[in-house]
Amino acid sequence: MSTDPATPRTGGAQGYLRIATEEAFATPDLFDAWARTMERTDVDPGFAGLAGFYTTSQAERPRTIKRRLLDLGEERIADMDAAGIDRALLLLTAPGVQWLDRGEGVALAASTNDQLADACRRHPDRFSGLAAVAPQDPAAAAEELRRGVTQLGLHGGVINGHTQGRYLSDPEFWPIFEAAEDLDVPIYIHPTGLPANMLEPFQEAGLDGAIYGFGVDTGLHLLRIITAGVFDRFPRLRIVVGHAGEALPFWLFRLDHMHAATVRAERYESMKPTQRTISEYMRENVYITTSGMAWEPAIRFCQQVLGADRVMYAMDYPYEYEVSEVLTHDNLDIDAETKRMLFQTNAERVFGLNVPAPA
């Protein structure tokens, strides 16, 4: 570890601990399942564009990321130490288990959660986790979320985007939301490969991944959930999204205006009145993280329009691993209490973490 005084250190000497809230991992079984899927003649192109790259490419970046995804011990902790990250909230990387047949997806989610819980038990002062579920079987997904929280000690659930082209706005999936609300835990909606029916214009320009397509699809997913009335049905439900809210905070004025106009016009059967505005749901039911968005104007804007209590730090390891981005957050021109909320106390509250206070 560097002795450079500008290098972030763990331990909280700066007045807060750094909790990173969108840190990905994978298991060998998951990579094996992805590889088997890639052998099919009918493999989904969005899956192939994402999982196929990390399954088959021999370039340096995917090989390094794959190695780091699989490590739930020494290398990951060493990387955390080098970047001053005190605790990582671990979640299953995209595309997770949602591309698999129903039975295999359910079984792999359970075994993955067992391995995650074991890693958290081995490193209780460094790791916490979110339970993976297989929404292709909504009832089983709800039960796995309950098991993950009540038996394994996990702190919510993660769903990697759409499930074979279907979004959580479909009431078929709402047992998952019901379980999350009953358990009082959040659901983290993480990006995944684009669905087949929207992939081509993004992919042909190289814009289907984290550069743009991920944010477009995940922002769409959250908007569909809001406008479908999910938060009216489950008013205590909490949803977390990354990457500075997948751009939605920057569109709130237009979203509110055009949503109201569209409802009044009765143009779409699918768009019904909701009890509150989109911006109100964003401020009351949604939390965002700064994963991949280490940019002061964006972070401060999100704190201004959503509330400082809604924004949490994330690194997005191992896809983003830049110590300079940690320093960007450390050096934000915000007061000490707001910075502590960003790095530590918001995450403790939202995910129910029990983290010792810094000395």
N, C-alpha and C positions, 0 to 999 in steps of 0.2 A: 504494500500500500504506500502511496506517495506521501512524503513529508512536506510537500508544498502546502503552505497555510491556506491557499485558495481551494484546496481539495476538500470536498465535503466529508465530514466524519459522522459516524454513528454516535449515539449516546445522548443527544439532545442538548449539547452545550449551547447551541444557538437559541434555545428557548422552546423548542418543539422537536418532537420526533418526526421523521419522515416516513409516512406510510404510503406505499405505492399501491394503487387500488385497481390496476388492470394488468396483471403480470401473468403471462401465459405459460402453460406447461402442456406436455403430452406424455403418452406412455408407449412402450413398444407395441402393445396390443393394438393401440389406435393406429399407429403407422402400418402395422400389418393389415389391418382392416382396410385402410385407405389403398394399400398396394393391391389387395384383392379386388377392390372396386375398380381400380384402374385397368384391370384385365378384362372387364366386361366390354362387350361391343356397343352397349347402349349407355355408356358412362355419360353423366350429365356434363355439359361443357363448362359450366361454372365450377363444378367440383374439380374437373380436370385442370382448369386454369389455376386453381389454388392449391389443392392437396397434391395434384400431380406434380407441380413444380417442386414441392418440398419432398416428395416421395422419390422422384427420379433424377432431378438435376444434380450434377456433380460440381456446379460452380461453388465458389468459396462461400458466398453469403448464405445460400440455403443449407449447405453442410454445417456451417457454424450455428445457424439458428436451430437446426434440428438437434444438434448436440446439446445446446443450451436448453431447449424445450424439454429434453429427456432428463435433465439433471435436476433432482430435487434435494440436493445436498451440497457438497463442498464447493463446486464451481459456482453455483448460483449464489451461495452465501458470500463467497469471495468477491463476486461481482457487486453484490449489494454493499459490502464493506467498502469497496473501492469508490462507490458512488454515494456513500453516506445514507443508504436506505436502511432504516431500522427494521421495517416489517414489510413483507410483500403479501398482498391478497392475491392468491393464486386462482386462476380459472382456466378451464380446459380450452385449448386453442381451437380456432375455427379450422375446418368446418365441423369439428367435433363428431358427434355420433348421429347427427340429424340426416345424413345421407344414406344411412344403412336401412336394411329391412327392419321392420318393427321389432321382432324378437331380438335380433343381434344388437340393435341400438339400445334397447332397454338393458340387456345384459352387460353391454360394454360400459354404459353409463354407471351402473352399479359397481363394477369392478374398478373403474377409474376413480370413483369417489372413495372406495376403500383404500386405494393407493394414496390418494391425496390426504385422506385423514391420517394415514400412517405417517406421511411426511410431516404433517402438522404436529403429531404427537412426538416425533423425533426432534423437532426444532420448534418447540412451543413459543419461544421468544422471538422467532423470526418469521414464521409462516402462519397465515390463516387462509381459509379457502372457501370457495363457492361450489355448490353441488352442480354437476352436470346432469341434465335430464334428456330424455328422448321424446320430444313433443309428438312424434308420429304415433305414440300411444298416450294420449293425454291423461288418462286415469293412472297409468303406471308412472308417468312423469310426475304427477302430483304426489303419489306415494313415495317416489324416490326423493323428491324434495323434502317431504316430511322425515324420511329416514335420515337423509343427510344432515338435517338440522337437529333433530331430536336424539339421534343415536350416534352420529359421527362427529357432532360438534362443529359443523360447517355453518356459514353465516349468511346464507341466501342461495340463490340459484343463478346459473348462467345459461343463456340460450344464444346460440350462435346464429343469429339472423333468421331468415326464413327457413322453413322445413320443407324441402323438396318443392319450392315455389309457393308455399302457403305461409301466411302471416298470422301472428297471434291475435289479430283483429277478428279472426273467425271464431265465433262462439264455441266451436268444437274444442278449442284449446283453453277455454276459460277455467276449467278445473285447476289448471296450474296457477292462475291468478288467485283463485279462491284459497288454495293451499298457502300461497305466499302471504295473503292478507291474514289468514287464520294464525299463521306462525309469526307474523309481524317481522318478516324478513324481506329484503328487496330482491328484485330480479334484474340482473345485469343483461342487457341486450347488446351483444357484441357483433361486429360485422362478419360477413362470410362472403363467399363467391356469389356473384350476381346470378339471379335466376335466368334460365335459358331464354325466356321471352324478352329480356331486356339487355342481354349480354353483348350482342354483336356490335352495336355502335360504340360501345365503350372499349371493347377488346381490340377492335381494328385500329384504334388510335392509341392503344396502350394505356387506357385510362380506367380499366376495370377494377384495379386493386386499391391499395391504400391512398394512392394519389388523388382519387376522386370517386370512383364507383362505390367503394365501401361506404363512404359517407352518404352518398345519394340514397343507397338502398336502406341503410339503417335509419336515416332521417325519415324516409318514406314509411318504414315499419312503425316507428314511434308515432308519426302522424296518423297512420291508419288506426292504431290503438286508441289514440285520443278521440278521433272523430267517430269511431265506432261506439263510443259511450262506455268504454271499459272502466274509466274512473268514476263514472256515475254509478255503475254496478258495484264497483269495489273501491269505495272512497278512501280507504286507508292503504291501498296498494301503493308501493313505491317502486319506481323503475329507475335504473341508472343506465346512462349511455356515456360513451367516451368521446374523445376528440372534440372537446369544447361543444358538446351537445349536437354533434353531427350537423352543424351549421344552423340548426333551428333557432337558437337565440337571436341570430342576426336577421331573421325573417319574421319576428313575432308581430310587428305592426301589420305587415301585409297578410300574414296568415289569419290574424283575427278579423281583419276587414273582409277578406275574400271568403272566409268560411261563413261569416254572417250573411254575406250577399248571396252565396251559393245556396245556403239553407232557405233563405227567403224566396229564391227563384224556384225552388222545388225541382231543380234540374236533374238531380240524381236520386234514384230510389234509395241508394246506399247511404246518402248523407242526410241524417236526421238532426234536429236540434239537440244540443247538449246543454247541460245545466250551467256550465261556465264556459269562458272563452279558452282558446288554446293557450294563450299566455298564462291564464290563471292555473290551468293544469300543469304547465311547465314550472310554475313557481311553487305549487303545492304538492305535486305528486312525483315530480321528476328531479333527479339529481344528475349532475354531469361531472366528468373527470377531464383532466387536461392531457390525457394520453396523446402523444404525438403532436401536441400543440403548445410547445414551449415558446410562446409569443406573448409578451406583456400586453399589447393592446387587446388581443382577443380574450385573455384571461380576465383582465380588469373589466372589460365590457360585460362578460358573462356574470361576473360578480355584481355589477351594477344593475343589470336587467333582471336577473333571476334571484339575486340575494347572495351574500357571501356565505351563507349557511348551506348553499346548494352546490358549491363547487369544491371538488376534491382533487388532490394531486394524483397523477399516475405517470409511470415511466413508459409503459407498453413494452416491457422486457419480454423476450429478447429481440423483438423486431426493432425497437428503438433502445439503444443503450449508449447514451452520450452524457458524460459527466457535465459537460457544458450546459445541458438542458436542466440539470438539477440546479446549477448555479443561477440560471435564468430565473427559476422560481425563488431561490433564496434571495435574489437581489430585487425582487418586485418592489415597486414604490407603493407599498401598502403598510398599514399600521401593524404592530406586533401581534395583536389579537387576531386580526384578519388572516395574517400569515399562519398563525397557529391553527386556525380553523381550516385553512386550505390544506395544510400538511398532516394534521393529526386529528383534531377533535371532531371535525365533520365525519371522517371515516369511522372513528370510534362510535359515534352516535348512529350513523346510518347502518353500519354493518354489525353493531353490537359487539365491538371489540373491547377487550379488557387489557389495555396497554399501560404499563407503569408510566407514571409521569416522569419527565426528564428531571435530573438532579438540578 
